Amino acid sequence: MDKVYSTLEQSQGTGEILNDEKYDWRTKKLKNLAVAPHITNCSESRKEQFECCCTRLEFAHDGHGKIKLIRSNNCKHPLCSTCNGRRSMKYFHEVRQVAELAVEKNPSVRFLMLTLTVPNISASELSETLTHLLNSFQRLIQRSEFKKAIKGWFRSLEITYNADRDDYHPHFHCLLMVNNSYFKGKQYITQARWLELWQEATRQSEITSVDIRRVKSNPKRNNTPIEAAAAEVAKYVTKEGDYVYRLSKDEYGAKPDVIDTLCHALKKRRLVAFGGLLKAYRQEIGLDTKEDDLVNVGDERDEEELFIPVGIRLFYWMGSQKNYISR
């Protein structure tokens, strides 16, 4: 733990209910517990780690209602609701920080959003298709057209499940950095050419479309273009609603077959990756050394200036009360 926090007094046993305005820990934990009995393709200790994920949370507080997570026992499983939420926040801030540094170093750079898909597939095909997708992306970024035009990139994997058809749709969300001259020079890649490049990389001529567009702000959220792009590419690898459903205010159910399929397909997969100058800038900031950190997922540059800790509060998951309580 940081020395700043190690000297602070710990308070526990107050009976206080956790209230974190930035994160709905209770709902995430309830969903985690609904999925836990159906986790497969792992050891008993890994299953136990999943079920016990974030049962103990440690927060620094400033005495005025603001709190900051400083320690948690995360399982880091790709189907854990608690960890997925933290992971999405982590990559949102990382992509934003890296992209902002890129603009700071070269104000003329621009960003594109590229979505790469393949036809929907059955459960039995998912694992093999993910391997094929990852290999195909590697072939794409090795193409001379890609290397000349794209100065940096970030890609994330997302898998959606369609219950009506009982099939899966794996795809990549990519953020691409280009020079401003890209739009007027020979390096420009049309939408039709992107489709050809992806068909060739996947060796699947039946793919009918790819989506490529300039990064723009989202007027509904009043954010910057970079924040809009970061939010898009930092999505969960899976949609919780595909395999978790609400039964009541305090209880969730889960779909064992979908969970089993995703567990097998996602095991030991690299879900996100940086490349080119965006990878270099990430290393420059020092974010590449924090791959497994699901605690410090916010924008520390802003928070540290405003947050002055005066103590530490411990919260534990109380199954009987279905909430986080200081005890």
N, C-alpha and C positions, 0 to 999 in steps of 0.2 A: 504494500500500500504506500502511496505517496507520503513522504515525511510530514507534509502539512496536515494530513488527516490523522496520522498515527499519534499525534500529540493531543488530539481533541477528546473530550469526555464523551463516553458512550452512555446513552439513555435507553433503557428498555423496561418492559414490564408495565408500561403506562396504560395499556389497553387501547391505545390509539389505533384507528383504522388508517391504512395507507391512503393518502390522497396525492397522487402525482398528476398534475394537470397535463403533462406532456405524454403520458403513456397509460393506457388502461390495463394495468397489470392483472387485475382480477379476471376480466373477460378472457384475456390471453391464457391465463392459467387454467380456467375452466375448460377452454378448448383443448389445451394440452392434455388434460386429464381424460377428455373424451377420446382422444386419439391413442393415448398410451397403451391400452390393452391390445391394440391391433397392430402395433409396431412389429415388423418381421425382418428377416434377413440380417439379424444381428445377435450378439451374445446376450445372455441374461443380465450381465452387468450393464450393458449398453441400454437395455430396456429399462432397467432400474434408474439409470441416469436420466433417461427421458422423463420418467414419471416424477422424479425428484427435482426436475429442472426449476430453478428459481424459487425454491422453497424458503430460501434465506436471502433477504435483500438488505443491503447496508447503504444508508444515505447520509451524506453530510447535509447540514441545514444551516441557514444563516440567522435563525431566530425571528425571521419576519415572514415565514410561510414558504420560502423557496427551498427546494431540496435538490440534491444532485447525487445520482447513483455513483457509488465508488467501489462496490463489490457485489457480485452475484454468482450463483452456481449454475451457469448455463450448460445445457446439454449439447447445443449447437447442431442438433439434428435438422435436416432440411424440411421436415414436416412438423416441427415444433412451432406452434403459433407464437409463443413468447419469443423464441430466438429469431423467427422469421421477421417479426416486427422490428426487433432491434437491428437485424441485418439490413433491412430495407432502409432504415434511418441512417445507418452507417454509410452505405454506398451512396445515398442521396447527398450527404454532406461531402463525402470524398470526391465524387464526380464534380460537384459544384466547386469545391476548393481547387481542384486540378484545372478545371475549365477556366476559372477566374484567373489563375496564375498564367495560363496560356494567353489569355487576352491581355493581361498586364505586360507580359513579355513581348507580345506582338498584337497590337490593337486591331490589326487588319484581318485576323483569323476569323473564320466563320464555322458554324457547326451545322451538320446534317443529321437527320434521324433516318436510319435504315432498318427496316423490318424484313427479316428473312424467314420464309416459311417452307414447309413441305406439306404434302397432302395428309389429311387426318389418318390415323392408324389405329389398329386394335391394341389391346393390352399386351398381347403376346409379342407384338412388334416393337414396343416402346424402347426397351433397353438397347436393342440392336440399332434402332433408328437414332437414338441419342449419340451413340458411338459414331455413326455415319455423319450426323450433323456436325459434330465437333471436328471430325477429320475434314469435312467439306469446308468448314470455315477456315481451317488452316490452309487448304488449297487456294481459297479465295484471296486471302491476304498475301499470298506468295505471287499472285499475278502481277505482272509489270505495271498494268494500268492502275491497280490498287496502290502499289507502292509509290508511283509517281504522283498520284492525286491526293492520297490520304496521308496526312502528316501525323496523325495520332488517332487512336480509337479506343472505345470501351464497349464490351459486349456482355450482355446478360442473357441467360436462358430462362424461358418461361414455358410452362406446360399447363394447358387448360384441358378440362375434361367435359365432354358433352354427354349428359346422362340420357338424353333422348336417343342418341345414336350409339351410345356406349363406346365412344372412341376418344382418342387423345390428339391434341394439337400442339406439338412442340415447335417453338420458334425462337429466334434471336431478336433482341432489341439492341441496336447498335448506335452509339454516338460517334460521329466521324468529324474530325477536325480538318479543315482545308484552308488554303490561302485564299484571299479575296479574288485573286487572279484566276482561280479555278473556274469561275462562272463564265469567263470570257475567253479562256485559252483552250489549248488542245487537250488539256487534262480533263476537261469536263466529261462526265459520264452520264448519259441520258438514262431515263427510267428503263427504256427498252434494252439498253446495253447492260444495265444492272441485272435485269432478268436473264439475259444470255450468260453473263458471268456466273450467276448463281446456278443456272441450269448445268453449266459446264462443271462447276465445282462439285455439285451434288451428283452429276451424271444422271439427272432426272429431267428429261425433256417435258414431262407431263406437268411440271410446275408452271403455273400460268401467270403469276404476278409476284412482284416485290413492291414494297412501299418505300419511297425515298422522298424526303421533303426537307425544306429548310427549318431550322429551329425557330419557333416563335413563342411568345409569351402566351399564357393562358388567361384571357380576360376575366374568367370566372373566379380565378384564384389570385388575381392581381400580383402575379409573380414576374420575374425577369425571364427572358428566353432561356438562359442557362439553368435557372431553377426549374422551369417547365421541362427541359430536356432531362435534367437529373432525376426528376420525379418519374418520368416515363421509363427510363432505363433501369432505375433502381427498384422495380416492382418485385414482388415476391416471386420465387421460382414456381410456386404453385398457388392457386387461389383457394383459400380456406373454404369458401363456399362450395367447392367441388367435392369435398369429403367430410365437412363438418356442418351440422345443421342444429338449429336451436329447438329445444324441446320445451323449455320454460325459462323463466327469468334467471334461474340459477343452474341450469343444466343443459348440456349439449350432447347430441348423438353423433355418431361417425359411421362412415361407409367402409367396412373392412376390405372389400375387394379393391376399391380404388386406392386405399392406403397401402395395401400389399403390393399392388402394381408399381406405385410411385417409390416405395421403399427399395424395391429391387432395381428399378431403373436409375435411381439417383445415387446409389451407393458409390462413394469415392469419385464423384463427378466434380469437375471444376466448373462451378456455376457462373462465375464472372471472370473477366480478364481485361487487363489494360495492355495497350500496345503503342509503339511509336513514341512520339513526344509526350503523349499523355502518361505513358508509363514512366518516362524519364522525369516528368514533373512530379508525379506521385512519389517517386523515390526522393526527389529533392526536398519535398515537404516532410518526408519521413513516414508517410502513411503505409508504405509497403512492409514495414516492420510490425504492423498491428493487424495482421490478417484475421486472427482469432479473437480480437478484442470486441466484445459486444457490450461493454460498459461505457466506454468513452465514444459515443456515437454521434454526439452533437457537434456544434461549431464551437470548439474550445476557445478560439480567439476572442469571440464576443462574450462568452459566458464567464471566463475567468476574471475579466475586468469588472463585472457586475456582481459576482458572487463571492462573498466573504464568509467562509464557514466558521461557525462557533461551536458546533457539536456534531455528534453522530447518533443516528437513530437506527435501530435494528427492527426489521419486520419479518415475521415468519408466516408461511402459509398455514392456516388453520382449517383443516378439512371439515371439521364439525360446523364451522361458521362460514365456510366458503369465502374466505377473505384473508387479506394480509393484516395481521394484528401485531402490535408491539407487545411482546410478552417476555 
